[in-house]
Amino acid sequence: MAEARCNLARNVVNEKRNPESIESNTSSSGSSSSDEYDGGGQYAENSPWVFLPEPLFIKIFFHLHPRDMLNAAQCCRRWYRLSKDDYIWRKYFRREFNVDASIPLKRGAESWRSEYRRLTNNVPLVMTDVLTKHSHQVLHVSFSHNGKIFATCSKDGFVIVWNASYPSTIRDSYDMKKLNWKYTQYSQFNQSDTLLLVSGVHFGSPHSTSGEIAVFTMQNGFRLKCRVTNRPYDIFGTWFSDQHLLSGDLSWLAHLVSQSMLWLNKASQEVDSEHTPVRKQIYKFYNRNASSIRAIMVANCPWLAEDDSVGKGRKDEDGDEASNQSRATDDGPSGSGGRRAGNPLSHYQMNHDPDSEDEDDDPDEEPEAANGEGLQGDQAREGDEGQAGTGAAMQPPVAEPADYASPIQYLEEFRQEYEESYYDSSDDCLDDDDDDDEERGGVADDSTELSESEDDIAQLSTPKYLIFSTGSKTYTPHQIGFKRITGVTFPRRVEYGSTLRERVAIRERQRELQVIMAEMSPEEIRLQYLLQNESPPVEPNWANYEAVADRFDRVDKLIDLHGHIIGMGLSPDHRYLYVNSRPWPKNCVIRNPLEPPAIAQEIDIHVIDLMTLKKVGKMLRAHKAYTPNTECFFIFLDVCDNYVASGAEDMHAYLWERYYGVCLAKYQHEDVVNSVAFNPRDNEMLVTTSDDYEIKVWRSAAKAKKLGIVPVGKAVEFRKLNRNNRPQPQPHYRSRRSYR
């Protein structure tokens, strides 16, 4: 029946386009023709098309491909008007992009037709550049906030800064192996895009966790400004303000017990006096079972200022935190990164764990089941729409697991809140104005930068969350920790301490005392303390957290994802946190913290609302990863206003529409895709980096046409109608040139 309707519509289109077969219309239908049709021809007065009711037209159009329907719309005014019916485009949109029928049109969108056009023309699908200057695996890519440049890090030890305009060219580069670095692994621009933070790994033993952070100035040349130690190296580091950054340190207290210290550092450490401080310790966290703090990031949360008294989604530091921390180990956090940050030299498949199905019972996920029931009800009410294939769009693609990535399943509260936050500019939650550079002519001198840094911390008014990955059951990160940042100040002057002569004298007395005490028995030592009316020193029981809890900062909230976390990314407005996680088998029991459970080959994506600190969405078995737990590495993801993208180990990156949750495309490489990044000023530009030593730049078809770019390749689209007939993309080969 559908085929007959399609043939009938096509025949009428052909008939309309053939003037010789069309007779003049009589006066009885003249009024209709003058109002409804253009002057390209008239139907015969007895033609059934003159009297065909609109619902039947819509039925016929719905069975056409959108391109055929647009061709039919050129026949006459009436068909043109009917072709713009949003009911038709809603069906097209849901059918082709596999969108759940219960999901409404995104607020702010003009129509379903405009959304269809956006996902057809404005998604970055066209490969416009292939950059091959790195000579080893490219681990990370990050954009400046103004979208004009981006930086890449690689195992060749270089950090390269590229111009984002077409064609992309090298602006600056630096060989970090000159500083005894093994490789660069992460980079981040400060808010004013005047400084670049680069994190890397030092040469050392195979199990060394030593790392370092370097800061480069982007003004008046690409110059090294300062270096800061960073342990473990997969803490990465992050900007706290425009002129201050966070780094980490790790020290062991007992067997499997350590402490992670976070340091606030000045980006400009050139001082006139030794009494001018350049760093300050702000937090010290307790680590059990050989775990540690990793992958730190700072989120600007203006809503916390309005919610201080209520404390929504968090605990008071002197209230319920102790009970919260003990409870969090059962239903709490997730971690990020593996013990080996950066990609291993080789990847190999591990056996799929059939027990690694869904997550454990989580009260936050009950509404999703209700959502599913609501979907069935909507399909029953829509009738014909369900017959057209919309109802089947959300079924798991079991028959084509390699050709489609699962959609993101959001809770209703996410879509309601997203509609509000969608309008908020991502700059609203940031501390500095992105356009300050342009107002100053694009360049600020170093003296201005240094003077601003003195009051940089004091001027911060937006409440912040410190976000990091950690663990409590095993050394692999499986929990996400949240700590509200309050009362951070930076001292203007270091307090005067003992002189060098006094410190040397104190050290000598301590050494003499140690020699004397080494020759004494424990009883004699105890008597000596009693004679001096002093208590013998007692070593704290570091394994008992309750006994030493007052020595450490408490975590406000922990969310456990019951799997190895390998990537995290913030939405532009800092409202939502997206997390890549490789789940553990369901109901697994960890008996040895040094032997974590096997992890699934597939990567799940979780969505956490930072306003409530609850999970509001998830995507199970989204994309692939194969390396085992002991060699698991970071797969970076990125979030922009409209889309979410992530790398994967199946030699592809994947892109999802953020609101509708559906997967739109995958991007081909010849090896593991480690990192992706959207241009923050242009969601139609995406950069992917891979173990194949290549950096690929993808733009939308509309943007490529506007810039006059001849594409060198195309991503694989996920479109339901043409999935079987779609031609396979041709592989693109280019010679790999070594770096300069």
N, C-alpha and C positions, 0 to 999 in steps of 0.2 A: 504494500500500500504506500509506504514511504517512497519507494523507488518510483512508483507511478506518479506521485505528486511532484517529485523532483523533475521527472521527464516532462510532465505537463507544464511546469513553470519554465523550464528551459525552452520548450517549443514556443511558448507565448513570447519569450524574450526574442527568439529568432524571428518570429512572425512580426513582432513590433519593429524590429530592425530592418525589415524588408518592406520598403514603401510600396512596391508594386503589388503586394498581396493585401494591401489595406485599402478599403473603400471609404468614401466620405460618409460621415455620420449624418443622420437626419436631424431635423430641428427638434424632434422629440427628445433627443439625447444631447442637444446642443448645450444646454445649460450645464449639464454634468461635465461635458468635455471641456468647456471653456474654463470651468472652475478647477477641475481635477487634473487635466492633462496639459502637457506642453505642446508646442506647435509642431512637433516632429512627425505627426501622423495621427489618424483617428481610427477608432475601431468601427467596424460595421455595426449598424443599429441593432442587429439581432445577435451580436457577439455576447456570449455568456459572461465575458469578463467585465462588462459594464455593470452587471447586476450581482456579481459575486460578492457575498457578504465579507466583511473585513475579518471576522474570526477564521473563515476558511483560508483567506489569504495568509493570515498569520500562521496557521497550521502548515501551509505549504512552505512558507519562508523558513519555518523552523527546521524543516527537513533538508534545507539546502545548506551547503557550505557557506560561511559568511562572505567569501569572495563572490560566489555565485549570486548571493542575495544582493550584494552591492552592485553587481552588473545589472541585475533585474531592476534595481532602483533607478537606473538611467532611462528606463522606458517612458515613464510618464510621472506627472506630479503626484498622482495618487499612490503609485508604487513607491515613489521616493519618500512620501510622508509615512507610509506604512513601514518602510525599511528602517525608520528611525524610532520605531516603537521600542521602548525600553524593556518591555516584557520579553521581546524576542532576544534582545542583547543580554538580558539576565540569564536566559536559558543557554545561549551560546557561551557566555562567560563561565557558568557553572559546569557546563558539559565539557568544554575544551580544557579548562584548567583544573578540573576535578575539585571544585569548591563545594563544600558542604552546603546543602540547601537551607540549613538553619542560620547561616552566617549572613547578616544583612549587608547592604552596601555601606562601605566605609564612609563615615561622616566626613564631609568636606569634598567628597567625590561628586563631580557634576552629574554623572549617570553611569549605568552599567556599560553603555557604549563607550564612554570616555575611559572607563577602567579597562575594557577590552583593548582599546587602542594603546593605553599605557603599557599593558603587559605584552603587547605585540611589538611596539616601536621604541619603548623607552627603557627596556631592560638591557643591561650590558651583555650582549650576546656576540658581538663582532670583535674578533681579535685584530687589533690594529698595530701592535708592536710586539716583537720578541727580542728581549734584551739578553745578551749573552756575554757580558763583561766579567761575570764571576766565573772562577775556575773550579768551584766546588759547590756542594749542596747549599742552596739559598734557604735560610731558616726563617727569616722574618721580613716583613715589610710594614712600614708605617707612613702615614701621610702627615704633612703639616696641617695646622688648623685652617689656613687660608687656601689649602688645596693646590698650591702652586708647585710644591716639590714633594718627593717621597724618598725614604731611606730604606736600604736593604742591608741585611746582615747575612754573612755566609761563613761556611767552614774554611774558606780560603783566608780568613783573618781580616778581610776588608770590610769596611762600612762605606757604602757608596750612596751619595745623595744625587737624585735624578730630577731633572725638570719634568713636570707633569704634562706640559704642552706636547702637541704632536709635531714631529716625532720626539720621543723622549730621549734626552741626551744627558750625559754625566755633567753634573755641576761641580761636585767635589768628591773626593775619596781619601781614605786614610788606611794605611796598613797597620793594624793593631798588633801584628806579630813583632813589630819593633819594640813594643812594650811588654814582650814576653807573654802575649795572649795566645791561646791555642786557637780560638775562633770567636767571632762575634755572634750573638744569639738574639738580641732584642734591642729595639731603639724606640724613642718617644720624644716628640717635640714638646717644648714648654708652650704655655698658652699664647705667648706673644710671638712664637716661632723665631725667637732670637737665639735659642739654645737647643742643642740636641743631646739627649741622654743615650749613651750606648753601653749596653751590658755585655760582658763576655766571660770566658772561661780561661783560667790560667793554665799554663803547662804545669805538669806535676805527675804524681803517681796515678795509675788508672782509677783509683777510688777517691782521688782528691776532690773536695767540694769547693776549692778556692776559686773565687771569682773577683771581678772588679767592675766598677762603673766609671766611665769616662764621660766628661761633659765637653762638648765642642760649641764654640760660638759660631753663629751663622752670619755675623756682621764683620765687614772688612776682612773677608777671607775666612777659610775654614780652619780654625785654630783650636788646639787642645787647651782647655781652661782649667780643669782639675781632674784628679783621679781619686776614687773612694773605694776602699775594700768592701767586698760583698760576699758573705758566706751564709748559707750555701749559694752557689751561683744561680740556681733556679728560683731564687727570690726575685730576680730580674731587676727590681728597683722601679721607682715611679716618681713623677713630679708631685710634690705636695703643694707648692705654689709656683709662681712664675720664676722665682729665684732660689727655691729650696727644693731638695729632693730627698727621698727616703732610701736608705740602704739597710742591710741586715748584717747580723753577726750571730754566730752559733758557738756555744761552749757546752761541754759535757759536764754533768754534775755527778752522775752515777751510771751504773749499767742500764742502758736503754733510756736514760733520763737526761734531758738537756734543757737549755734555756735559749730562746731566740730573742735577741735584742734588736730593736728598730731604732735607727739613728736618723736624725734630721740634720742635713748637711747644707751648707751654703754652696751655691753653684760657683761663686767667686770666692776663692780662698787666698787671694793675694791681699795680705794685710800688712799694715805698717808696724804693728806691735805684736809681740808674742802673747800678750794678754788679751788680744782680740779673739773671741771664740769663732770656730768655723763649723763645729758640729755639736750636737746635743742628743743624748739618749732620751727617747720619749716613751717607749714601751718595752716591757720585758715579759715574755710569755713562757709558761711552763709547757714542756713537751714530754709526753710519755710514749713508751713503746717505740723508741728510735725515730719518732716523727719530728717534723720541724715546720716552721712557717715558710710558705713558698708563694710565689706569684702574687705579690702584693699589688693592690691598686687602690686609688682614692676616688670616691664618688662624692660629688657635690649634691647635697640633699636639702634644698631650701625648705621643704615641708617639715623638717625636724624642728625648725624655729617656731612653727605654729603648734607643735605637738609636744612641747617640753613637759607639760604637766601630766598629760595622758600617758605618754610613754608607749605609744602604739608600736607594736612589733619589736620592742626591746625591753630590757630590764634596767632598773636603777642600779648603779654600781654598788651602792651599799644596801641593796634590798634583796631581791630574789636571785641574784646572779649565781650564788653557790649552788642552789637547787637547779637553776637553769643549766649550769655547766654539767652537772652530773646527769641531768636528763638528756642533754644534747648528745651524749655518747650513744644513746639508744635510738633517737629519731632525729639526729642533727645533721651536721655539715658535710661538706665535700671538699676535696683538695684539688690541686692543680699541678700539672707537671709530673714528671717521673723523677726517679733518682738520677737519671741521666738526661739532663736537659739538652735539647738539640737532638738531631737525628743520629742514630747509630749508623755505621758505615754500611750495614746491610740490613735487609728486612726479610723475614721469612714468615710463612703462614703457620698459625697454630690451629689445632683442631677446634672446631666450633663446639661450644658447650651447650648441649640440648637443654640443660636445666636453667640456663640464663634466659628466662622468659620475662615476665613483667616484674615490676617492683613489688616490694613487700607492701602489706596493707598500710595505706597512708590516709588519714582522715581528710587531707587536703584534696584527695583525688576522687572522693565520692561524687562531687558534682559532675565530674566527667562522665560517670556512668549515667547520671541523670540526663546529661547532654545527649548521650546516645539514644536514650528513650525518646527524648524530644525530637530527635532527627527522624526517627521512624514515624512519629505522629505527623510531622510536617510533610513527609513524603506521601503519607496516606491522604492528607488533605489536598495536596497539589495534583494528584491524579496523573494527568497526561505528562507532567514534568518528570515524574518517577519513571514512566514508560520510556521517556526519551533518554534515559541513562543517567540522570542527575543523581538518583538515589544510589546507584552503584559506584558513584565517583569516589566515595570515601572508604570503600571496601579495601582491605589490604591487598596490594598487588602481588599475590602469591605466585601467579603464573609468570611474572616478569620481575623477579627480585633484582636483576642486574640493570634493569632499564628504568627504574623509578625509585625515587627516594621518598620515604614516608612523609606525610604532612605533619605540621605542628598542631597538636590538640590542645587548644586553650580552654581555660575555664571562662565562664560568662563574665566574671568580674574583670578579667583582663580586657576583653573587648570594650566593656563599658568605660573602663579607666583609660584605655588606649585612645578612645575617641577624643577625650579631653586633652591628654598629653600630646596628641599628634599635632595640635596647633601650637603648642609651646615651642618656641625656638630653642634649639640646643644651647644657644648662647645665654639663655636666661639663667641657667644654673652655674655659669662660669664666672670667675672672678674678674677677668680682664676683658677689655673690648677688643674683638678681633680686628677692628678697623683702625686701631690706634696707629699701627705701622703705616697705613696708607696716609693717614692724616699728617704723620710726621715725615712723609715723603718716602716711606718704605724702609728707611735705615735709621737706626738709633745708635749713637756712639756709646762706647763702653762706659764713659763717665756717668751718663744718664742711667745706664743699667745698674752700676754699682750704687748710686745714690738711692735708687728705688729699692734695692735689695735690703737696705737697712730697716725699712718699715714694712717690708713685704708681708711678714707674718702678722704684724699688728693690724694691718688693714683688712685682713681676711674676716669676712662677716658671715659667709655661707656655711652652715653646719655641714660636716663631712662624715662619711663612713670610711673606715679602713677595712678593706675586704682582702681576704687572703685564703689560701688553702692550707689545710693541716690534717691531722689524723689523731685518733686515740686508740684504735684497735690494731693498727699495723703501721709500718713506716711509710707505706704508700699513701699519698694524700687522698682522702675520701670525704673530707668535711670542708665546708666553707664557713669561715669565721667572719663575724661582723663586730667591729669595735667603733663606737661613736667617738670621734676625735673632739676633745674638749680641753680648753685651758692650755693650749700649746703656745709657749712663748720662747723667744730666743734670747739668751743673755747677751748683754752688750759688752760685758767685760768678764774675763776669767778671774776668779778670786785668787788673791795672792796666797801661795802655799809656803811650804818650807823652802829654804834656800838649798842649793845643791850641797853645800857643806853639811847642813843639818840632815838632809836625806841620806847622805853617805854614812854619817855617824849612826843614824837609826838602823840602817841596813847592817852595819858591822855588829852592833849590839845584838840584833836578831840572829845573825849567824853564830855568834859566840854562845847565845842561849840555846840554839838548836844543838850545838856540839855538846854542851853540858847535859842537856835533857836526854840526848841519845845514850849517855852512859848511865842514866838513872832508871830504876825500875818504875813501873806504873804507880806503886804505892808511895815511893819517895816523891814522885811528881805531885801526887795528890796532897801529901803532907806539906810540900812547899807552897802550894796554893792556899792551904788552910792557914799556914803561918802568916801569909800576906793578906789574909781575910778576902781572898778572891775565890771565885768558883772555877773549877777546871773547865776549859773549853769543851763543848759538846758538838760533835759534827752533826748537822741536821740530817734527819732521815729523808733524803730527797725522794725516795720511792713513795712516800706517803704524802700525797698532794695536800690533804687537809692540814697537815702539820706545818707546811711551808707556804700555804696559799697566800699569806699576808706579804710575802716577799715578791709576788708577781702581780701583774695587771690581769684583771678578769676579762674574759671574752663576753660581750653582751649577748651574742646569739650564735648558735652553731646549727647548721643544716647538713644532715648526713644524706649523701646521695647513694650510699651503698655500692660504690664502685670507684674505679680509679679516674680521677678528674684530670683531663689532659688539655683543657683550654677554657678561658673565660673572656667574655667581652661585654662591655657596657653599651646600652643604647645611647644615642646622642644627648638625650635629656637626662641621662644618669638615673632614669627611673627603673629600668629593668636590666637584670643581669642574665646573660645567656651563658650556659655552661656545657661544655663537651665532657661526657663521662662514659667510660666503658664499664658496664655493670658487672657486679659479681653474681655468681649463681644465687638463685633465690634460696633464702633460709640457710645460707652457708654459715659455718661456725669457724671462727679464727682461733686456733689454739696456740699458734706461735706467731708473734708479731713480725718476725723476720721471714715468715713464709706466708705472704698474702694469698688470698684465693685467686684462682684463675679468673681472667677477665674475658668478656665476650669479644668476638671479632668485630661486632658492630658498635657504633658510637651512638649514644643517646644524647639528645639536647634537652636541657631543662631550662625553664624560664622562671626567674625569681623576681617578685615585685619588691623593690627596696623600700617602699612605703610601709608595707605590712610585714616584710621579711617572710613571705610565704611563697611556695611554688604555685604559679598560676598557669603553667603550661608545660608540656613535655612532648618530645618526639622520639618514639622508640625505634631503635634499629635504623637510624637516619642514614648513616654512611659507614664506610668500612675502615677498620684498623686491624692489623694482624700481629704486631709484635707482642711478645708475652709481657707479663707484669714487670719483670725485672729489667726490661729494656724499653719500657713504655716511655714515649717522649711527647712533647707538646704538639698539639694540632691547633693552631691559632684560628679563632673565628672573629668576625667583625660584624657590626650592626650599624645600619644607617636608618634614616627615617622610614624607608619603604621596604628594605630587604635585609635578610640575614644570610651570610655566606660563611662557609667553613671549608677547610682543606680535608683531605682524607688519604688513606693509604692505598686506595684502589686506583691511583694515578688520575684522580679527578678532584676538582673542587665543586661544591654544590651551592646553589642559591635558592632561597625560599622567599616568597612574599611574606612580609612580616605580619600583616594584619590577617590575611586570609589563611596563612599557614601552609600554603601549598608549595611544593617544589617546582621551580620553573625551568631550571637548566643545570647542566653539569659541564665543567670546563676541562678539556683534555690536557694532560701532560704525559711525559714518558716515565715518570717515577712519582714517588710520594709527593703530594701537595702539602707543604708545611704551613703556609700562611696565606691569608687573603686580606685585602684592605680596600674599602670604598673611599673614593675621594669625598671628603666631608662637605665640599661645596658643589659636588656634582654626583648624585647617586647613580648616574648613567655611566660612570667610570669605575672599573674594578681592576685591581692588580693581584695576580696570583704568583706564588713562588714555589719552587719544587726542588727535589733532589736531583732533577735532571739538569741542574745548573742554570736553568732558564727562568726569566721573569717575563710574564705575559701580561699585556695590557689589553683590557676588554672595554669596549664602548658600545652604546646602544646603536641600533641601525639609524635612528633619527640623528644622533649626534655625529656619526660617521658621515652621513650624507651632508649635514650642515658644514662640516669641516672639509669636505671633499676628500675623505680618506678612502683609499682602495683597500678593502679588507684582505688580510692574509689567512683568514680562517674563521670558523664559526663554531660556537658552542652547540651542544646537543640540547634541544628544547624538549620539554615534557608537555606535549599537546595531545590530548586524547584522540581527536579525530584523525590526525595524520600520523599517528605513531608508527603504523605499519608501512605506510607509503612514503614516509619521510626519507629522503636520500641520506646516506651515511656521509658525515663530514669527511673531507679528504684530509689525510694527515699532512701536517706542515713540517717540513724539514729545513733546518738552516744550520750552517756550520757553526760550531761552538768556538768562539774566539776567546782567547785568554784575556784576563784583565791586564790593564796597563801597568 
